[in-house]
C-alpha cells in the first residue's frame, strides 16, 4: 500500500451516480440508529449524509465490550440484520493507525448504509431556494465524483459551502437552479479545520443571493428549514424542523480512511438532513440564513443534524477574501508535484507511484525512485518532502533530485501544477 504525500485524493468512483459519504461510526449498536454523518454525497453511497460524526461514543461499544458482546459479534449481527432488508452495512473499523489524508493513497471508501431517507422533506419553494445552488465535483486523479450544496453570497458569484464538499476536487461545477445556469467554479480559499470553503463562479453576474440573518438571536425550539441538494439528486429539497441545541460540539469519527475532527459552536437541529445537503442553507422562520448544513445522523430513527452558524462561516469568508492564509485557512489551490510515497519506504522518500500527466511524470520520475532533495535541500523522508512542497505555489519552478532503483542520481527542473483542492 502506498502513501500520498500531497493534497488528499479521492478513491476511484464506483459506476453509480455521485453520492458522497466521508466516515462511519456506529455509537450504541443496540439502537442501530446512533451514527452521525456529515452531509455531502460520495460515490457509491445511499441516501444518508456523508461524514460520520459522534457527540459521544457509548462505552458499551467503543471498546468492544459491554453486554452486546465483542465488536466483531456486533458488526456481524448488524450486517446480517441489514442484509435481511437488502442493505449493505459499512466495513468494520479495524483500529490501528489512521492514514493522514495528506499521506495516504487513493483507496476505495467503505460502503454506506442507507441512513435517513428524508421522507418528511418536500421540494423547496422559490423563496426557500433563492441563492441556494447545486455543486458537483470531479476528482481527476482519483476518478471520483461528489455532490453538495452552496449559498451565493454576492451577485458576481462568490459561493459559500463546506470544505468537505470540494476537498480533493480537480473540477467543480455549480448550477443555479433558479436561473438554470451552470458555471465552472474555482476555489478562492478553504478552512479544513472549520469545514468552510469559498468558491468563485467563473463569468457569473446578476445572481440572486441568500438573505443573511443579521440578528443572531435564534433560540432552542425555534422553527427552521434545511435546504439542500438532497442525495445529490439535482433538486433542492426543504426539510422542516426545530433547533434542539445551541453551541453544540460535534466530533467526526476516525476510520481507516480519514481522521476525526471536531466542530464546536454548531446549531443542533431536528430535521431530515441527508447526503448532498452539506453547504446548504439553514433558514429561520423569516427565511433568512442562520447556518450552513454540515452534519447529520445516519440510522433508522429520527435525524439529528448540525449546522455551522452563518456568522462563524462568514468570519472565515472575510479572512479568505482579505488574502490572509493564517491559522487553518488555505488560499486557492496547493502546489502539486504528482507523486505518492511508498509505505515500504524505510526512513526515506521512495515513491510508490507517479500520477500520469503531472510535473513528476514529465520529469521522468517513476515508482521506485527516491527523492533526495528539493532545490538542493536534502529531503530525509516523506514528511520532509511534503513540507518542502507545501512551501511553494502552483507555477513555481523547483529542482527535484532523485535516485533510481539502480542508485543513479538525477536532477530536473519542474513547474509545480495546481493540485486538488485542500
N, C-alpha and C positions, 0 to 999 in steps of 0.2 A: 504494500500500500504506500502511496506517495503522499507528499505534503506540499500544499501550495504555500508559497512564501509571499504572496502578493494579495491584492484585493480578493474578497470571497467570490467564488464562482459557484453557480447553482448546478445541481445534478442534471443529467440529460432528461429531457421531457419524456413522459410516458405518452403513448399515442392516444391521448384523450384530450378533451377541451381543457383550457387552463383553469386550474383550481389550486390555490396555494394554502398549505399548512406550514408551520415552522417547527413546532415542538409538541411533544406529547408527554403528559404525566397524569396518571390517574391517582387521585388522592381520596382515600376512603373507598376501597374497592367494593365494599358491601353495598354501597348505594348505586354503583355503576353510573354515577352522574356527577362526579366531583371534579373532573378535569377542567381547566381553564385554558383558553386558546386565544392568541392574537388574531385579529380578524382581517386577513388578506388571503387570496386564493392561490394555492400551489398546484403544480402539475400533478394530476392523478388523485386529487383529494375529492372529498364529497361535499356535503352542504354545510359543514361546520366552519368555524373561523380558523385562522391559520397559524397561530403560535400558542403553545400551551403555557398557561400561567397558573400559579398556585399561590394563594394567600397563606395557606397552611398545608403542610404535608402531615396527614394524620399518622400518629405514631404506630398504629396497628398495621400500617402498610409500608411506611418509609424505610424501615429496617428489615423488612422481610419477615417480621414476626407477627405477633398478635394472634387473636383467636381464629383468624381466617386461614391459617396455615402459612406455608412458605410463599415467597414472591413467585417462584416457579409455578406452584399449585394455583395461586390466584390468577396468574396470567393464563394458564391452561384452561381454568374454569371459565374465565371471562371470554376468551376467544371461542371456546366451544359454545358458549351461550350466544355470542354474536352470529356464529355460523348457522344456528337454527333459523335465523332471520335473513340469511343470505348476505350478511355483512362481514367486512374484513377488519379485524382489530389492528392496533398498532403493534409494531415489533417491540419486544421487551427490551428495556434499558439494561445492558449488560454490566453497567458500572465501570469502574476504572477511570483512566484519564479521558478527558473530553478534548477532541481536536479543536484548536483555535481556528475560527473561520479565516484568519489571515494565514494560517499554516497548514491547511488541510486540503486534500484534493477533492474535486467534484465527485460525489458519490450519490447513489440513489437514496432519497429520504424514505423513512418508514411509511407504510400505508396508513391511512387515516380512517377512523370510524366515522359514522355519518354526522354525529354531533347534532346541533339544533337544526330543525327543519324550517324555522321561521314561518310556521303555519299561521301565525297571527299577523304577519306583515301584509301590507297592501301596496299597490303601485303608488309611488309618490305623486302627489299633486303638483301642479305647475308652481305653486308658491313654495312647496317643500323642496322642489328640485332646483330652484333658482341658484345659480352659481355652483352647483354640485356637478362634478364631471367624472367620467369613467376613465380609468387608467389601465392600460395593458402594456406589459413589458416583455422583452426578449432578453435571454441570457446567451449571447452569441457563443462564448467559449464552452458553455455547458449545454447548449442547445435546448434551453428550457423556456417556459413561458409562465407568466403570472398575471393576476388581475387585482385591481383595487379601486379606490375612490380618491377624489381630491376635491378641494374647495378653491374657487377662483377668488383671489384677493384683490386683484387690480384688473381694470378693463383691458390692459395690454398683455394679460396672460401670466401673471405670477400665480402659481398654484401651490397650495399647502397640502401635504399628505404625510403619511407615516414613512419613516426611513425604511422600515422592513418591506414596504410596498415596492420600492425601487432598488433595494440593496442587491448588488451583484448584476444589475441590468446593464446591457450594452445598447439597448434601443428602447425608447419609451414613446408610446403614442397616447394621446389624450383626446377623448371625444366629448364635445359639449352637446348633450342630447337635445337641449332646447333649441339650439341653432343648427343641429345636425351637421356639425363641422368637426373634422378630426385634424389634430395638429401633432407635429413632432415636438417632443419636449426635451429640454436639456436640464441637467441638474445644476442649480445655482449653488446649493450647499446642503449638507446633511449634518445631523447630530445623532449618532447611533446610540449614545447613552440615554437621550431623552426621546428617541424614536420620532424625530421630526425631520422632514425634508422639504426643500423649497425648489420648485421647478419653474422654468420659463418656457412658455409655449412659443414656438418659432412663428413669426408672422401674424400673431394674434392682435386684434384690436376690437374695441367696441363690445367686449364681453360683459355679460351680466355677472355681477359679483354677489357673494353671500353677504347677508346682513349680520354684522357682528354685534353681540350684546355688549353694551358699554357699562352696564351696572355691576355685573358680577355678584348679584345678590341672590343666586339660586339657593334653595334650601331643600333639606330632606323632605320627601313627599311631593315635591313639585312634579307636574306632568312634563314629560319630554317626548321627543320623537327622534329616532335614529334613522338617518337616511344614508343609503349606500348602494354600491354595485353588488347586491347580494348574490353569492355563489358565482361571481364573475359572469353573470348572465347577460350583461349589457343593458339591463333595465334598472332604473333606480327604484328601490323599494323603501317603504317607510314602516318602521316598527315602533308602535307607541309603548310607553312605559312610564315609570316614575324613578326619581332619584332615591336611592336607598342609603347612600352614604356619601359624605364629602371628605376630602383629604384622605382618600383610601390609598393604601400601598399594595402593589401587586408585583409578584416576583415570577418571571418566566422560568420554566423548568429547564434543567440541564439534561441533554440526552447525548447520544453518540454523535450528533451532527452539529449541535450548537450549544454555546454556553448560556446559562441563565443570566437574566439581568433584572433589575428592579426599577419600577416606575413608582414614584411617590406623588402625593398630592392629586391623585386622579379622582374623577367623579364616578362613583359606582351606581349603576342603574339596573333596573329590572326591565329588560327589553330583548327581543329576539334578534340580536346581532349575530351575523354569521360570516362565513368566508366571503371575502370581497368587499366587506363593509369598511375595512380599515381605511383611514384617511377621510371618511365621510363625516357629515355634519350631525352633531347632536344639537337639536333645536329645543328652545324653551316654548312655553305656551304662546308667545308672541311671534314665533317663527324665526327668532334670532339665534345665531350660533353661540352656544356656551361651551362647546367642547368638540374634540375630534375623536371619533370612534377608533378604538385601538385594540381592545381585547375582549374576549367573551368566553363563557364556559362552554364546554363541549360535553354532551351527555344526552340523557334521555329524560331529564326533568326540566324545571324552569331554568331560564337562561339568566345568568348574571353577567353584566358587561361593564367595561371600564372605558372612560374617555379622558383624554388629556385636556385640562381646562384651556380654553382658547387663549386666555391671557398669557399662560405659560408658553404655549406654542408660538404666539406672536412675538414674544420676547426673543425667542431664538431666531425667528424670521428677521427681526430687526438687526440682530447681530450678524446674520449671514449677509443681509443687504448692505451692511456697513463695511463688509470685507474683512471682518475680524475672525481669524481662524483659531482663536484661543479656546481653551477648555476642550470640549469634545466635538467642536464644530470643524467640519472639513469643507473647504470651498471647492466647488467644481468637481472634477474627476481626478483620481490619483494617477501618478505615472505608472506605466506598465511595461515590464520587460518581456514577460510571457514565458516564465519558467516555473517549474514546481520542484521542490526539494524531495529527494528520496528519503523515506523514513528509515531506510537502512544505512543512511549516512552516519558515520561514527565521528562526530565532532568536526565535520566539515560541511561544505555546501555542494554535495554531489546531487546532480539533477536526476529526478525520476522521470521527467517528461518535459517537452518543449512544445508550446502551442503553435500550430501552423499559422502563418500569416502575421507573426509577431516580430518585433525587433530581434529577439533572441534567435528565432529561426532564420531570419535574414542574415544574421551574423555567422551562422553555421554551427551554433550550439546544438547539441543533441543529448538525449538521455544518456547518462553515464558520465558526462563531463562534470568537472568540479570547478566551480567559480572560485577563484583565489583572491581577486582584487577588483575594486571599483574605483576608477580614477586614480589608480596606483596605490590605493589604500588597502591594506590586507583585509581580507574577509575570512574570519575564522570559522564561521558556521552559518547556518540558515538564518538565525536571529540577526547576526551582523549584516548579512546580505539584505534582509528585509529593512533594517534600519537605514542602510545606505541608500536603498532605492526610494524610501519614503521621504528622504531629504530633497528629492528632485520633483520636477513638474513635467507634465506631458510636453514634448517638444525639446526637452533638454538633451544635449548630446553628452554621453558619458562613455568612458573607456572601460571595457569589460575584459578581464584577464581570466583565462581558464586553462586547465589541463585536460587532455582527453584520456581515454581509457588506457592508452599506451604510455602516459606520462609526458607527452609532448605539450609544451606551453604555447598558447595562442593569445593574442590581444586584438580586439576590434573596437572601433567606434560605433556606437549605436545611437539612434534617436528614439528616446522613450515615447511610447504611444500613450493614448488616452485609455485608461483602464476602465473596467466596470465600476459602476457607482459604489462608493464605500458606505 
